[in-house]
Amino acid sequence: MQRECIISAGIDIGTSTTKLVLSELEIQNTAGLGSVPRIEITNRKIFYRSPIYRTPLINDDVIDMDQIHKLILKEYKCAQLTPSSIQTGAIMITGETATKRNAEEVIHTLSNEVGDFLVATAGADLEGILAAKGSGAFAYSEEHPSAVIANIDIGGGTANIAVVQNQSLLGTCTLHIGGRLLEFEGEIVRKVSPPIQKWCMQKGIDISIGTAKSSGEIQQLLEDMLDALMLALKGEIIEMHPLLLGQLPSWAKKVDTLTFSGGVANFLHDTNQKCIGDLGFSIAQVIRESNLHKAFHIVRSAETVAATVIGTCIQTTEVSGATIHVT
């Protein structure tokens, strides 16, 4: 089989941001003559990245599907492509956006209108794995096979942890740590997310609309987020912890290396970035000033804010060459 190139798109509609990445996948039958075909992706090349858009919402419960449709078509035009050019890829709704009332309708409608797509409402485990692949954590683990690496993808609603060693997934864990869990207008709180409301109730702390951004209560929240992250990485977090989302950490080996991805990683690595009206910058600052640097070896990720969408675009396609298919 001669080499053949197909266009893959990855679209991530997340809690805070929406992103699109286009890549070219080179496929080839690598089996010998007379053998069962084995079609493999022999090369991947990203050739277009969209700007990062704020995820458009009609209100707190409804995604603005028309606006997302328009921005996708706009980016295709910038890349000099049409929906019919897209031969594979995935549309993922991730983080808190997956809980919106019309989430399923959005991904299935878009998948019929903007290309031939696999569609999914990404659960925390899948999102963490894709981010670890897109950030470069899996590639780093191949170069350092003895390292036990936790990629921590902190976005708008969650921190998704995926632990890998020598390109094998060891386990995942997800925490309620994210920039959009508290939103500010100027120097006061304008929105408190349900997970933080639950945390406040368990802790007997009041963070509500009008609370000052510099208040001791918010500082305590940030410190508890850092504590939850440290406990999770050590495998010591308890099931009833208010910031744990879903299962307990599922890896057995001791983590020794960290990589960070997601929007918060941008603030973590670049202190000159502007602070927007949420917790993202403050979370990064608390992590930067913590003893995580003493407890773990920290490696800068190849990709940060675009890690999940890159993982979606170039890591989720597998081709079977031994399948008979009748249309």
ROKEDREN-769329 format. One line per field, with one value per residue (C-alpha): residue number from 0; residue in one letter; x, y, z. Coordinates in steps of 0.25 Angstrom, whole numbers, plus 2048, in hexadecimal, padded with zeros to 3 digits. Each point is the difference from the previous one (the first is absolute). Example, Ala and Ser with C-alpha at 12.3 -4.5 7.8 and 13.67 -1.06 7.14 Angstrom:
<sites>
pos <- c(0;1);
code <- c(A;S);
X <- c(831;806);
Y <- c(7EE;80E);
Z <- c(81F;7FE);
</sites>
This chain:
<sites>
pos <- c(0;1;2;3;4;5;6;7;8;9;10;11;12;13;14;15;16;17;18;19;20;21;22;23;24;25;26;27;28;29;30;31;32;33;34;35;36;37;38;39;40;41;42;43;44;45;46;47;48;49;50;51;52;53;54;55;56;57;58;59;60;61;62;63;64;65;66;67;68;69;70;71;72;73;74;75;76;77;78;79;80;81;82;83;84;85;86;87;88;89;90;91;92;93;94;95;96;97;98;99;100;101;102;103;104;105;106;107;108;109;110;111;112;113;114;115;116;117;118;119;120;121;122;123;124;125;126;127;128;129;130;131;132;133;134;135;136;137;138;139;140;141;142;143;144;145;146;147;148;149;150;151;152;153;154;155;156;157;158;159;160;161;162;163;164;165;166;167;168;169;170;171;172;173;174;175;176;177;178;179;180;181;182;183;184;185;186;187;188;189;190;191;192;193;194;195;196;197;198;199;200;201;202;203;204;205;206;207;208;209;210;211;212;213;214;215;216;217;218;219;220;221;222;223;224;225;226;227;228;229;230;231;232;233;234;235;236;237;238;239;240;241;242;243;244;245;246;247;248;249;250;251;252;253;254;255;256;257;258;259;260;261;262;263;264;265;266;267;268;269;270;271;272;273;274;275;276;277;278;279;280;281;282;283;284;285;286;287;288;289;290;291;292;293;294;295;296;297;298;299;300;301;302;303;304;305;306;307;308;309;310;311;312;313;314;315;316;317;318;319;320;321;322;323;324;325;326);
code <- c(M;Q;R;E;C;I;I;S;A;G;I;D;I;G;T;S;T;T;K;L;V;L;S;E;L;E;I;Q;N;T;A;G;L;G;S;V;P;R;I;E;I;T;N;R;K;I;F;Y;R;S;P;I;Y;R;T;P;L;I;N;D;D;V;I;D;M;D;Q;I;H;K;L;I;L;K;E;Y;K;C;A;Q;L;T;P;S;S;I;Q;T;G;A;I;M;I;T;G;E;T;A;T;K;R;N;A;E;E;V;I;H;T;L;S;N;E;V;G;D;F;L;V;A;T;A;G;A;D;L;E;G;I;L;A;A;K;G;S;G;A;F;A;Y;S;E;E;H;P;S;A;V;I;A;N;I;D;I;G;G;G;T;A;N;I;A;V;V;Q;N;Q;S;L;L;G;T;C;T;L;H;I;G;G;R;L;L;E;F;E;G;E;I;V;R;K;V;S;P;P;I;Q;K;W;C;M;Q;K;G;I;D;I;S;I;G;T;A;K;S;S;G;E;I;Q;Q;L;L;E;D;M;L;D;A;L;M;L;A;L;K;G;E;I;I;E;M;H;P;L;L;L;G;Q;L;P;S;W;A;K;K;V;D;T;L;T;F;S;G;G;V;A;N;F;L;H;D;T;N;Q;K;C;I;G;D;L;G;F;S;I;A;Q;V;I;R;E;S;N;L;H;K;A;F;H;I;V;R;S;A;E;T;V;A;A;T;V;I;G;T;C;I;Q;T;T;E;V;S;G;A;T;I;H;V;T);
X <- c(800;805;800;7F3;7FD;7F3;7FC;7FC;7F9;800;7F5;800;7F4;805;7FB;807;805;7FE;80B;802;80D;802;80A;804;801;809;7FB;806;7FF;80C;7FD;808;7FB;7F6;7FE;7F3;800;805;7FD;808;801;80F;801;7F8;801;7F8;7FE;7F6;7FC;7F4;800;7FB;7F2;7F7;7F6;7F3;7F4;7F2;7FE;807;7F9;800;80B;7FF;800;7FE;80C;809;7FC;803;80E;803;7FD;808;80C;7FE;800;80D;806;7FB;7F7;7F2;7F8;801;80F;800;801;802;801;7F8;7F7;801;7F8;808;800;7F4;7FB;7FC;7F5;7F9;7F2;802;80E;7FC;7F8;80C;80A;7F7;7FB;80E;805;7F6;803;80F;807;800;803;800;7F8;801;7FC;80E;800;80B;808;800;803;80C;806;7FE;807;80B;802;7FF;809;80B;800;7FF;80B;809;7FD;806;80D;800;7FA;803;7F9;7F2;7F9;7F3;7FB;7F7;7F6;7FA;7F5;7F4;7F8;809;80F;801;80C;805;80C;809;80D;807;7F4;7F6;7F5;800;7F4;7F8;7F9;7F8;7FF;7F7;80B;7FE;800;7F1;7FC;800;7FE;802;7FB;80B;805;7F3;7FA;7F5;7FE;802;7FF;7F9;80C;806;7F2;801;80E;7FB;7F5;80A;80A;7F6;806;7F8;804;7F5;7FD;806;80C;80D;80A;80B;7F8;805;7F5;805;80E;7FC;7F9;80D;808;7F6;801;80F;7FF;7F6;809;80C;7F7;7FC;80E;804;7F4;7FB;7F4;7F3;7F3;7F8;809;7F7;80A;801;7F8;7FC;80A;80D;80D;802;80F;809;80E;806;7FF;80E;7FE;7F5;7FC;7F5;7F6;7F3;7FE;805;80E;801;800;809;80B;7FE;7FE;7FF;7F2;7F4;7F7;7F2;7F3;801;809;80A;80B;7FF;800;80D;806;7FD;806;80C;803;7FD;80A;7FB;80E;807;7F8;7FF;809;7F8;801;7FB;7F5;802;7F1;7F8;7F2;7FF;804;7F2;7FC;80E;7FE;7F2;805;80C;7FF;7F2;801;803;7FE;7FC;805;7FA;7F1;7F6;7F6;7F4;7F9);
Y <- c(800;80E;80A;807;80D;804;80C;7FF;80B;801;809;802;808;802;807;80C;7FF;7FA;7FC;7F9;7F9;7FA;7F6;7F7;7F1;7F8;7F1;7F4;7F1;7FB;7F1;7F8;7FA;7F5;804;805;80F;809;80E;80A;80F;802;80F;80B;80F;80B;80B;809;805;809;80C;7FD;804;802;7F5;807;7FE;805;7FF;7F8;7F3;801;800;809;7F6;80A;808;7F4;7FB;80E;800;7F2;804;80D;7F8;7F6;80C;805;7F3;7FF;7F4;7FC;7F6;7F6;801;7FA;7F1;7FD;806;802;80B;7FF;808;800;805;807;803;7F1;803;80A;7FD;7FF;7FA;7F3;807;80A;7F5;7F7;80C;805;7F3;7FF;80E;803;7F2;7F1;7FF;7F7;808;7FF;807;7FD;7FB;804;7F4;801;80F;7FD;7F6;808;80C;7F7;7FC;80E;807;7F6;7F9;7F2;804;804;7F3;7F9;807;7FE;7F2;7FF;80E;7FF;80C;807;80A;80A;807;80C;807;807;7F6;7F4;7FB;7F3;7F8;7F5;7F8;7F9;7F8;7FB;804;7F8;806;7FC;808;80C;80A;80C;80C;80C;80A;80A;80E;802;7FA;80E;80C;80F;80E;809;7FC;7F9;7F2;801;7F0;7F4;7F2;7F5;7F8;80C;802;7F2;802;80C;7F8;7F5;80A;80A;80B;80B;804;806;80B;80D;7F9;807;7FA;802;7FA;7F5;7F7;800;7FE;7F4;7FA;802;7F9;7F5;7FE;7FE;7F7;7F7;800;7FB;7F6;7FA;800;7F8;7F7;805;807;7FB;7FC;80B;80B;80C;803;7F1;7FD;7F2;7F5;800;800;7F2;7FF;7F8;805;80D;80C;807;809;80B;807;80A;803;808;80F;801;7FA;80D;808;7F7;801;80E;80A;80C;7FB;808;7FB;7FF;800;7F2;7F8;7FB;80A;7FE;7F1;800;80A;7F7;7F4;808;804;7F2;7F5;7F7;805;7F9;7F3;7FE;802;80A;7FF;80B;7FB;801;804;807;806;7F8;7F3;7F9;805;7FB;7F3;7FF;804;7F7;7F5;7FA;7FA;7F2;7F8;7F2;7FA;7F2;804;7FD;80C;800;80E);
Z <- c(800;7FC;80C;801;807;807;807;80F;808;80F;806;810;805;80F;80C;7FD;7F2;7F2;7F7;7F3;7FB;7F2;7FD;7F4;803;7F7;7FF;7FA;800;807;7FF;7F6;7F3;802;80F;806;7FE;80B;7FE;809;801;7FD;801;807;7FD;806;7F5;806;80E;802;80A;80D;802;80C;800;7FB;809;7FF;80F;80C;7FB;7F1;7F6;7F4;7F5;7F5;804;801;7F2;7FB;806;7FB;7F2;801;804;7F5;7F6;806;7FE;7F2;803;7FF;809;7F5;801;80E;7FF;80F;80E;80C;807;80F;80A;80D;80E;805;7F2;800;80A;7F8;7FC;7F1;800;7F9;7F6;7FD;7FD;7F7;7F8;7FE;7FC;7F5;7FB;801;7FC;802;80F;80C;80A;80F;80D;807;80E;809;7FE;7F1;800;809;7F7;7F4;807;804;7F2;7FA;80B;7FC;80D;7F9;7F7;80C;806;7F4;801;810;802;80F;803;805;7FB;804;7F5;808;7F6;807;7F8;803;809;803;802;7F9;804;7F7;805;7F6;7FF;7F4;7F7;809;807;80F;805;801;80A;7FF;809;801;7FD;7F5;7FC;7FE;80D;805;7F7;803;7FC;804;80E;805;7FD;7F5;7FF;809;7F9;807;803;808;807;804;806;807;807;804;805;807;7F8;7F8;7F2;7F9;7F6;805;808;7FE;7F7;80A;80C;809;7FC;7F2;804;808;7F4;7F8;80B;801;7F1;801;80B;7F9;7F4;809;807;7F2;7FA;80D;7FF;80E;7FD;806;7F9;808;7FC;7FB;7F4;7FB;7F4;7FE;803;809;7F9;7F8;7FF;809;7FD;807;7F7;7FF;7F4;7FC;7F4;7FF;7F5;7FE;801;80E;7FB;7F8;80C;807;7F6;7FB;80C;7F6;7FB;804;80B;7FB;809;806;809;7F6;803;80F;7FE;7F8;80A;80C;7F8;7FC;80F;806;804;7F3;7FA;80C;800;7F1;7F4;7F7;7F1;7F7;7F7;7F1;7FF;80B;7FD;7F3;805;801;7F2;7FA;807;7FA;7F2;7FE;80B;7FF;7F2;7FE;7F2;7FF;7F3;802;801;7F5;7FF;7F7;7FE);
</sites>
